[in-house]
Amino acid sequence: MKNKAWIPFAIFIVLVAFLAIGLKLNPREVPSPLIGKPAPAFSAPRLLAPEKLLSNVDMLGKVWMLNVWASWCVACRVEHPVLMAFAKTNTLPIIGLDYKDTAVDGMKWLAQHGDPYETSVT
């Protein structure tokens, strides 16, 4: 019995250590292995001009943000005002990726809610 008495104490110490580490982390900082890395090769038709393609070559040497959105996406509707305000600051160009949506629905949605994107692709 005496040999097992230290197990609850050890578990308590481990939990306190995890809590202490967690309290020191910044909740606004999301670690990602992709930040600061070059974008993979891609080529996609532009939403407003499907005959023109946007590729990774067009974006070489630029810092930009990719936002995946869709006209049917509830979370996209919630974040859209934030993107509109961010786009007005001209801090960073935003490229929109209209995901699993028709071009007509995507264009209609942007016309209705505003277009924060430098360009959108489908």
N, C-alpha and C positions, 0 to 999 in steps of 0.2 A: 504494500500500500504506500509506503513512504517513497518508493521510486516513482510512482505516478503522480505525486503531489505537485511536482514542478510543471506538469503539462498545461494546466489552466494558466499558470503564471507566464509560461512561454507564449501561449496563444495571445494573452493580453498584451505582452510586449510587442509581438508582431503587429497586432491591430493598432497599437499606439504609433508604431513606426510608420505604417501605411497612412494613418491619419495625418501625422506630422508632414510627411512628404506631400500628401494631397493638398494640405493647406498652403504649402509654399508654391504650388503651381498657379499660373495665371489662367483663369478660365476663358479669357478672351483669345488666348493663343492656342491655335489648333495645329499641332505638329503634322506635317505632311512630307513624305519623301519626294513629292513632285515640285515643291516650291523651290524656285531657283534653277530648275532643270529645263532644258529645251523641250519644246512641244514635239510630240511625235509627228511624223509625216502625215499630212492629211490634205484632202482636196474636197470641197463641198460647194454645191451651188448656192448662190446668194438668194435670200428669200425674195427680195424686191426686184432682182434681175437674175433669173435662173440661168440665163445664158452665160453669165460671168461666174467664174469659180473663185473661191477664196482658198488659198493653200498656206501651208506653213512657211513657204518661201516669201509670201506677201508680208508676213509678220516677223521675219528675221530681224533681230536687233531691236525689237520693240518690246516693251513691257505692256501687257494687256491682261484683261480679266475675261475669262470665259464663263458665261452664265447659261445654264441649260434651263429652258423654259418650254411651256406649252399652253395653248389656250384652255385646255381642260384641267390644268394643274391648279389646285386650290392654294397650295403653298406659294406658287408663283404669283398669284393675285395678291397675297399678303405682302410679299417682298417687293413687288413692283414699285410702290411709292418710294421706297428706300433707294432703289436703283435709279429712279427718275431724279431724285434729289442728288444722288452721287454723280450722275451724268452731268448735271448743271455745274458742278465744281471743276470739270475738265481736268481732274486729277489723273485719271487713267482711262484709256479707251476700253469700252465694254463690247465684246463680241457675243452676240446671242446665238444659241443653238436651239432652234425650234425642233423639239424632240417628239417623234411619233405624232405628228400633226400634219394636216393638209396645209398647203401654202395659202389657200384662201382663208382658212380659219386663223392662221397665224397673222396674216396681213390685217384681217378684220379686227383681231384682238389688239394689235399694235395701234391701229387707227382709233380704236375706242379708248384705250388706256394710256396712250403715249408711247413713244419709241425712244428708250434710253440708249439704244445700241448704235455703235459706229456702223456696224453692219450685222445682219443676221443671216445665218445659213440654215439649210434644212438637211 
